[in-house]
Amino acid sequence: MTEVNKQRFYKKLAVTGLAFTLVGAGTLGLHSLHFTGEPTVASAAAETYTTTANLNIRSGPSTSNAIIATVKQGTQLTVIGQAANGWLKVSYQGKTGYVSSEYVKKSASSTTKTYVTTANLNIRSGPSTSSAIVVTVKQGTQLTSTEQAANGWLKVSYQGKTGYVSTQYVKESTGSSEPAPAPAASVYVATANLNVRTTASTSGAVMATLKAGTQLDVTAKAANGWLKITYQGKAGYVSGQYVRALAGMKVVSNPESIQVVVNKQNKLPENYVPKDLVYTTIPFTFKEQTEKKKMRSEAAAAIAQLFAGAKKQGVTLLGVSAYRSHATQSALFSSYVQRDGYDKAATYSALPGTSEHETGLGIDVTKGDGTCAAQDCFGGTKEAAWLDAHAAEYGFIIRYPKGKDAVTGYKYEPWHLRYVGKPVAQAIKSKGITLEEYYGIK
């Protein structure tokens, strides 16, 4: 067999024999096999390509090279050169690597994309550190880009100014393209503070005590009304008298999605913590640096822009409460159960895991003088009217709009903003619908 025929054979084998990888692992690694050294890369002007499948970016033009990153189908890559054997040299989020040309296609036209800065960053007048600084922006700032410049720079727009930033210090915002989350497993919760025991009896040793509202991993029914559960990797037992299966409630499968739907039927995984929480830069009704001032980085950047935009139009806002940890929500709900009982507490307080504040994407705001914070009187203010008219321009929606109680499960809250990204927010606003209605889920 000639060397050329060998290469063709190996290539065919890679496409057919690795098909199970896509099904079993969900990541396509079907690259042309190449066993020689790295060829010289031809210089080329930067062009934008889109992946046609989930795709590995490798350190060299061969499947024998290490995987630098795995990107989803539909991801845009900047092609900065062509290597031999059908591989392309690409730039992605500040990294340089290689992909098979079989699984990318040239983008038909450039589109506006949103990026978030990963560090304090200079926007310069040209694509070089020798160019003058136009403005310096903070980590977490959103920038709009319609064009890739050479040498790993982006042409961006920020507050009416145009300039260039290095791709090493920005990441693409995912808020405009993520699908709605798919629900998964049913949920059992403790309706009171509850002992987990080693046997299905009160004579069993207490392994742990769980707060009311804690999600339980029920694995089987034991005798005499006890349930077998898994807790911290160990089997234990709880009394079924203090456990309730919540009909219709599901655990969301992708809590990191910017568009995750969290409500009374769709909850976050137990003890979920967002990975990219940062302190916001907006003013609050209090001075202490607590978790209530935190949001996910993309949402934090957007709320700062919203506050600035409002101020330019004569509207002053203050933050009231943003992120709330699972532990805080659990303690809050448990205290209400102790005072009023589970059933009554569940009518006015969110079960742990079902509060939007736990996503790091929601925030309550109020007037600049601090009055009407989380109160009905806020609905009649000019601040509420401005938010209703302009929040979507910054990627936020009024999460619980008037007249949608039956859909959202909550009464009208004009002060509660939820970040979903500009495209989704503007679509929801234009149609006068809720997040649930936008995705057609409950």
C-alpha positions, 0 to 999 in steps of 0.5 A: 500500500502506498503512503498516499493510500495509507493516509486515505485508509486511515482517514476513512477509518477515523470517520467510520470507526470513531462514530461511536465517540460522538454517541457515547461521549458527545464530542466529535474527534474525527480528524484526519490522521496524520503521523508526520511532523508539523508542516509549515503554516502558510500565512493568510489574512484572518478569516472567521469560520464556524464549526459544523460539529463539536470539535477538538482544537489540537496543539498541532495538525494531527489527532496525535497532538494534545487537545487544547480545547473542545468547542461546540457546533456553531462556534466561531473560530478565527483562521489565521493560516492553513496547514498541510493535509486539510488542517487549519491554524486557528485562534480561539479565546486567546489560544492558537491551535489546529482543527480539521477543515472537514468540520468547519465552514467559512462564515457567510458574513460577519455578525455582531458578537458580544464579548466579556473582558477577563481582566482590566483591559485597554481599548486601543486606537489600533491592533497593537500595544503601540497604539494609543489607549482610547479607554480602559475598562474593568474586568467583566465589561461587555464589548461588542465586536463585528470584526476580527483584526490581525494578530489576535486582536478584535475591533470592538465598540464600547459606549459609542467608541471604537477601538481594538482589544487583544483576544487574550483578555476577552471571552465570547458571551454565550447569552445569545445562543444557549438552549433552554435547559432540559429538566431531569430527575424528580425531587423529594424534600424535607418538610422539617428539620430531619435526622438521617439515621443508620437504620430505619428506626429512631433507634438508629444512630444519627448520621446528620440533621438536614434543614427543612427544604433540603433536597433528598436523594431517595433510593428506596422505600424501607419498612414502617414508613421510612425511606432509604436515601443517599447522603454524602455517598452513604446510605441512610434512612429518614422518616417518610412523615417528614418528606414530600415528593414534589409532583412535577418538580425537576432538577435543571440539567444545565444550571450554568446556562445564561437562560436557565429557567428556575421556578417552582417546577424547575430547581437548581442542583442541590448546593449549586454555586455559580462558578464566576461570581464577582462583586458588582460595581453598582451602588446598593442600599447598604455598605457592607460587602456581602454576597448580596452584592455579587452576580455572575460576571456577565450579568455584573457587567450588564447591570453596571451598564444598565445603571449607567444608562439609567443615570444618563437619562435622569433615573437613579437606581440602587441594588437591594439584593443580588446573589443568595447562596443555597445555604442562605436560602436554606436557612431562610426557608427553614426559619419560615418553616419553624415559624409557620410550618412547611405548607404556609412557608412554601406560599411566600418563600422560595424552596431552596434551589428554586430562588432566582437569586441562587443563579447569580443572574437575578437582582432586586433594585429600587429608587435612588433614595432607597424607598419602596425596596421590594415593595408594591409601591415601586411599581408606580415610580418613574424608575419602574417605568424606565426599567420596563421600557429599557431593561431589555436593551441591557439584556434584562427582563422584568422576571415576574411581569404584571398579569403573569402570576399563573405562568411564573408562580409569583405576583408582579415584581417590577423590581426583580430583574433577570439577566438573559442576554440581549437577544432573548431579553429583547424578544421577550419584551417585544412579545410581551411574554415571560421566560417560561413562555419564550421556551414553552416550558412550565 
